[in-house]
């Protein structure tokens, strides 16, 4: 419930955050958001007494921290970099993969040392310290524009043009169906492995390949889109993922390792592609508003995917139909990416 509530809250907040970033630049919104995120961690440590209070505070955390999401950082990267934009996005966004690798261990150690409430206070302090570094870096980047050189009229005009274009809605639909498929696969992957005969330990080891593949996907996809038409890169990755998921449904444990790799690689490509495609198709004037809505669609699908995946599994009493449905979602995404036009010079 906490994850679902915070995901939906972030999806609802991002379009408004995008508008703020387009009008006022990055530095102040990110600074306020990081302070808010630190405050939310303190509140979680102080006031959680029930599931209800936890969910409410998780929602508040998502809203307060919304401007410190990839929206802000991809905007800065897209503005500063041009020729190596994809690779820069890949490296920047791989930070989430590094955090996912080391974060659980650090948090677990904090819980053992300070208790779970104390661990929230430690997260608040960590966010404040790192936040100072982030704000200092952003304030020195050309991509973190100040209100003096932001053209609000151009932002409003470009946003209206984007919303009226078929390309805008095609990207949103492609990302939505991609996330529906991958969201379910990510959350349910270990239960899938357990169902086809893995032990808890071996399933965890196989699933660990996903984390490595996510990091590789972010960097290598970023490198590729700088050289190859980005929708073609997305199509190639999705086809490989579809083959991996269908093979897992039919052949089971024999292909679990390569299936884990292609799933993780595809997950690594998702957020890279959103930022890259928005910048290349629509420019930077209204980047925050456009990216905010595209990323919101991604988040909603990421929340819905595991629900659909699990409901189909419960109805059929095994995961095979769920795997085929996830593959079908990705095939729809592939067809949508194939409809995207060439970039304007």
C-alpha positions as CSV (number, residue, x, y, z in Angstrom):
1,X,0.0,0.0,0.0
2,X,2.8,2.4,0.8
3,X,4.5,1.7,-2.6
4,X,1.2,2.0,-4.5
5,X,0.2,5.2,-2.7
6,X,3.6,6.9,-3.1
7,X,3.8,5.9,-6.8
8,X,0.3,7.3,-7.6
9,X,1.1,10.5,-5.6
10,X,4.4,11.0,-7.5
11,X,2.6,10.4,-10.8
12,X,0.0,13.0,-9.9
13,X,2.6,15.6,-8.7
14,X,5.1,15.3,-11.6
15,X,3.1,17.3,-14.2
16,X,2.9,20.3,-11.7
17,X,6.6,19.9,-10.8
18,X,7.4,19.9,-14.5
19,X,5.6,23.2,-14.9
20,X,7.5,24.7,-11.9
21,X,10.9,23.6,-13.3
22,X,10.1,25.0,-16.7
23,X,9.2,28.4,-15.2
24,X,11.7,28.7,-12.3
25,X,14.7,26.5,-13.2
26,X,16.0,23.5,-11.3
27,X,18.0,24.8,-8.3
28,X,15.3,26.1,-6.0
29,X,12.7,23.3,-6.7
30,X,15.3,20.6,-6.2
31,X,16.6,22.3,-3.0
32,X,13.1,22.6,-1.5
33,X,12.3,19.0,-2.6
34,X,15.4,17.6,-0.9
35,X,14.6,19.5,2.3
36,X,11.1,18.1,2.1
37,X,12.3,14.6,1.5
38,X,14.5,14.9,4.6
39,X,11.6,16.2,6.6
40,X,9.4,13.2,5.4
41,X,12.0,10.7,6.6
42,X,12.0,12.4,10.0
43,X,8.2,12.3,10.1
44,X,8.3,8.6,9.2
45,X,10.7,7.9,12.0
46,X,8.6,9.9,14.5
47,X,4.9,9.3,13.8
48,X,4.3,5.9,12.2
49,X,2.0,4.1,14.6
50,X,-0.1,2.1,12.1
51,X,-0.5,1.0,8.5
52,X,-2.7,4.0,7.9
53,X,-0.1,6.6,9.2
54,X,2.6,4.8,7.2
55,X,0.7,5.0,4.0
56,X,-0.2,8.7,4.5
57,X,3.4,9.6,5.3
58,X,4.7,7.5,2.3
59,X,2.4,9.6,0.1
60,X,3.6,12.8,1.6
61,X,7.2,11.7,1.1
62,X,6.6,11.1,-2.6
63,X,5.0,14.6,-3.0
64,X,7.7,16.4,-1.1
65,X,10.5,14.6,-2.9
66,X,8.9,14.8,-6.4
67,X,11.3,17.6,-7.7
68,X,14.3,15.4,-6.8
69,X,13.1,12.7,-9.2
70,X,14.7,12.0,-12.6
71,X,12.7,14.8,-14.1
72,X,15.1,17.4,-12.7
73,X,18.3,15.6,-13.4
74,X,17.5,14.5,-16.9
75,X,16.5,18.1,-17.8
76,X,20.0,19.3,-16.7
77,X,21.7,16.5,-18.6
78,X,19.7,17.0,-21.8
79,X,20.5,20.8,-21.7
80,X,24.2,20.4,-21.1
81,X,24.9,17.5,-23.4
82,X,24.1,17.1,-27.1
83,X,26.4,14.7,-29.0
84,X,26.8,12.3,-26.1
85,X,23.4,13.0,-24.6
86,X,22.3,9.4,-24.4
87,X,25.5,8.2,-22.7
88,X,25.4,11.1,-20.3
89,X,21.8,10.1,-19.4
90,X,22.8,6.5,-19.0
91,X,25.6,7.3,-16.5
92,X,23.5,9.8,-14.6
93,X,20.5,7.4,-14.2
94,X,22.7,4.4,-13.3
95,X,23.0,6.0,-9.9
96,X,19.7,4.5,-9.0
97,X,21.0,1.1,-9.8
98,X,24.1,1.6,-7.6
99,X,21.8,2.8,-4.8
100,X,19.6,-0.3,-5.3
101,X,22.7,-2.5,-5.0
102,X,24.2,-1.0,-1.9
103,X,21.2,0.8,-0.3
104,X,19.5,-2.3,1.3
105,X,22.7,-3.3,3.1
106,X,23.3,0.2,4.4
107,X,19.7,0.5,5.6
108,X,19.8,-2.9,7.2
109,X,23.0,-2.0,9.1
110,X,21.3,1.3,10.2
111,X,18.3,-0.6,11.5
112,X,20.5,-3.0,13.4
113,X,22.4,-0.1,15.0
114,X,19.6,2.5,15.6
115,X,16.3,0.6,15.2
116,X,14.0,1.2,12.2
117,X,13.0,4.7,13.5
118,X,16.6,5.7,13.9
119,X,17.3,4.4,10.4
120,X,14.8,6.9,9.0
121,X,16.6,9.7,10.9
122,X,19.9,8.4,9.3
123,X,18.3,8.6,5.9
124,X,17.2,12.2,6.6
125,X,20.7,13.2,7.5
126,X,22.1,11.4,4.5
127,X,19.7,13.2,2.2
128,X,20.6,16.6,3.6
129,X,24.3,16.0,3.2
130,X,24.1,14.6,-0.4
131,X,21.4,17.3,-1.1
132,X,23.9,20.1,-0.5
133,X,26.3,18.5,-3.0
134,X,23.5,18.1,-5.6
135,X,22.4,21.7,-5.2
136,X,25.9,23.0,-5.5
137,X,26.5,21.0,-8.7
138,X,23.2,22.0,-10.3
139,X,23.8,25.7,-9.5
140,X,26.9,25.6,-11.7
141,X,25.3,23.9,-14.7
142,X,24.0,25.8,-17.7
143,X,21.1,23.3,-17.7
144,X,19.8,24.6,-14.3
145,X,18.4,27.8,-15.8
146,X,17.5,30.8,-13.7
147,X,14.1,32.6,-14.1
148,X,15.9,35.4,-16.0
149,X,16.6,33.3,-19.1
150,X,13.6,31.1,-19.1
151,X,11.1,31.8,-21.9
152,X,7.7,30.9,-20.4
153,X,5.9,31.8,-23.6
154,X,8.0,29.4,-25.6
155,X,7.5,26.7,-22.9
156,X,3.7,27.2,-23.1
157,X,3.7,27.2,-26.9
158,X,5.9,24.1,-27.2
159,X,3.9,22.2,-24.6
160,X,0.6,22.8,-26.5
161,X,2.3,21.8,-29.8
162,X,3.6,18.6,-28.2
163,X,0.2,17.6,-26.7
164,X,-1.5,18.1,-30.1
165,X,1.0,15.8,-31.8
166,X,0.6,12.1,-32.5
167,X,4.3,11.5,-31.5
168,X,3.6,12.7,-27.9
169,X,0.8,10.2,-27.4
170,X,2.7,7.4,-29.2
171,X,5.6,7.7,-26.9
172,X,3.3,7.8,-23.8
173,X,1.5,4.7,-25.0
174,X,4.8,2.8,-25.8
175,X,6.3,3.6,-22.4
176,X,3.0,2.7,-20.7
177,X,2.8,-0.8,-22.3
178,X,6.5,-1.4,-21.8
179,X,6.2,-0.6,-18.1
180,X,3.1,-2.7,-17.7
181,X,5.0,-5.7,-18.9
182,X,8.3,-5.0,-17.1
183,X,6.7,-3.8,-13.8
184,X,5.0,-7.2,-13.3
185,X,8.1,-9.1,-14.3
186,X,10.3,-7.2,-11.8
187,X,8.1,-7.6,-8.8
188,X,7.1,-11.2,-9.4
189,X,10.4,-12.6,-10.8
190,X,11.5,-14.4,-7.7
191,X,8.1,-16.0,-7.1
192,X,8.2,-17.1,-10.8
193,X,11.6,-18.7,-10.2
194,X,10.3,-20.5,-7.0
195,X,7.4,-21.8,-9.0
196,X,9.6,-23.4,-11.6
197,X,11.8,-25.2,-9.1
198,X,14.4,-22.8,-7.7
199,X,15.2,-22.6,-4.0
200,X,15.1,-19.2,-2.2
201,X,18.9,-18.9,-2.3
202,X,19.3,-19.8,-6.0
203,X,16.3,-17.6,-7.0
204,X,17.9,-14.7,-5.2
205,X,21.2,-15.3,-7.0
206,X,19.5,-15.4,-10.4
207,X,17.4,-12.3,-9.7
208,X,20.7,-10.5,-8.7
209,X,21.6,-10.7,-12.4
210,X,18.7,-8.2,-13.0
211,X,20.5,-5.5,-11.0
212,X,23.7,-5.9,-13.0
213,X,21.8,-5.9,-16.2
214,X,19.9,-2.7,-15.3
215,X,23.2,-0.9,-14.9
216,X,24.5,-2.2,-18.1
217,X,21.2,-1.4,-19.9
218,X,21.3,2.3,-18.7
219,X,24.9,2.9,-20.0
220,X,24.9,0.8,-23.1
221,X,21.4,2.0,-24.3
222,X,22.6,5.5,-23.7
223,X,25.7,4.8,-25.8
224,X,23.6,3.2,-28.6
225,X,21.0,5.9,-29.0
226,X,23.7,8.4,-29.6
227,X,24.6,6.4,-32.7
228,X,21.4,4.6,-33.8
229,X,17.8,5.9,-34.1
230,X,16.5,5.5,-30.6
231,X,13.2,3.8,-31.4
232,X,15.1,1.1,-33.3
233,X,17.2,0.5,-30.2
234,X,14.0,0.2,-28.1
235,X,12.5,-2.3,-30.6
236,X,15.7,-4.5,-30.6
237,X,15.7,-4.5,-26.8
238,X,12.0,-5.3,-26.5
239,X,12.2,-8.1,-29.0
240,X,15.0,-9.7,-27.1
241,X,13.0,-9.3,-23.9
242,X,9.9,-10.9,-25.4
243,X,12.0,-13.9,-26.6
244,X,13.4,-14.2,-23.1
245,X,10.1,-14.1,-21.3
246,X,8.4,-16.5,-23.7
247,X,11.3,-18.9,-23.4
248,X,11.0,-18.7,-19.6
249,X,7.3,-19.5,-19.9
250,X,8.0,-22.5,-22.1
251,X,11.4,-23.9,-21.1
252,X,11.5,-22.9,-17.4
253,X,14.6,-23.0,-15.3
254,X,16.9,-23.8,-18.2
255,X,16.7,-20.2,-19.5
256,X,16.1,-18.4,-16.2
257,X,19.6,-16.7,-16.3
258,X,19.4,-15.2,-19.8
259,X,15.8,-14.2,-19.1
260,X,16.8,-12.3,-16.0
261,X,19.5,-10.5,-18.0
262,X,17.2,-9.3,-20.8
263,X,14.5,-8.3,-18.3
264,X,17.0,-6.2,-16.3
265,X,18.5,-4.8,-19.5
266,X,15.1,-3.6,-20.7
267,X,14.3,-2.1,-17.3
268,X,17.6,-0.2,-17.5
269,X,16.5,1.2,-20.9
270,X,13.1,2.6,-19.8
271,X,13.9,5.9,-18.0
272,X,16.8,6.6,-20.4
273,X,14.5,6.4,-23.4
274,X,11.9,8.7,-21.8
275,X,14.3,11.6,-21.3
276,X,16.1,11.1,-24.6
277,X,13.0,10.9,-26.7
278,X,11.3,13.9,-25.0
279,X,14.4,16.1,-25.6
280,X,14.9,15.0,-29.2
281,X,11.3,15.2,-30.3
282,X,10.1,18.3,-28.4
283,X,13.2,20.3,-27.3
284,X,13.9,21.8,-23.9
285,X,11.5,24.8,-23.5
286,X,8.7,22.6,-22.1
287,X,10.8,19.6,-21.1
288,X,9.6,19.5,-17.5
289,X,5.9,19.5,-18.4
290,X,6.3,16.9,-21.1
291,X,8.6,14.7,-19.3
292,X,6.5,14.9,-16.1
293,X,3.5,13.6,-17.9
294,X,5.4,10.9,-19.8
295,X,7.1,9.8,-16.5
296,X,3.7,9.8,-14.7
297,X,2.4,7.4,-17.3
298,X,5.4,5.2,-16.7
299,X,4.9,5.2,-12.9
300,X,1.2,4.4,-13.2
301,X,1.9,1.4,-15.5
302,X,4.7,0.3,-13.1
303,X,2.2,0.2,-10.3
304,X,-0.5,-1.5,-12.3
305,X,1.7,-4.2,-13.9
306,X,2.4,-6.2,-10.7
307,X,-1.4,-6.1,-9.9
308,X,-2.3,-7.5,-13.3
309,X,0.5,-10.0,-13.3
310,X,-0.5,-11.3,-9.8
311,X,-4.2,-11.4,-10.6
312,X,-3.7,-13.5,-13.7
313,X,-1.5,-15.8,-11.8
314,X,-4.1,-16.3,-9.0
315,X,-6.9,-16.9,-11.6
316,X,-4.8,-19.5,-13.5
317,X,-3.0,-21.0,-10.5
318,X,0.4,-20.6,-12.2
319,X,2.6,-17.9,-13.7
320,X,2.7,-19.1,-17.3
321,X,-0.3,-17.0,-18.5
322,X,1.1,-14.0,-16.7
323,X,4.4,-14.3,-18.6
324,X,2.7,-14.5,-21.9
325,X,0.6,-11.4,-21.1
326,X,3.7,-9.5,-20.1
327,X,5.3,-10.5,-23.5
328,X,2.1,-9.3,-25.2
329,X,2.3,-5.9,-23.5
330,X,5.9,-5.5,-24.7
331,X,4.9,-6.5,-28.3
332,X,2.3,-3.7,-28.2
333,X,5.1,-1.3,-27.1
334,X,7.3,-2.6,-29.9
335,X,4.6,-1.8,-32.5
336,X,4.2,1.7,-31.0
337,X,7.9,2.5,-31.1
338,X,7.9,1.4,-34.7
339,X,5.4,4.2,-35.5
340,X,7.6,7.0,-34.2
341,X,8.9,9.4,-37.0
342,X,12.5,10.4,-37.6
343,X,13.9,13.2,-35.4
344,X,13.7,16.7,-36.8
345,X,17.2,18.1,-37.6
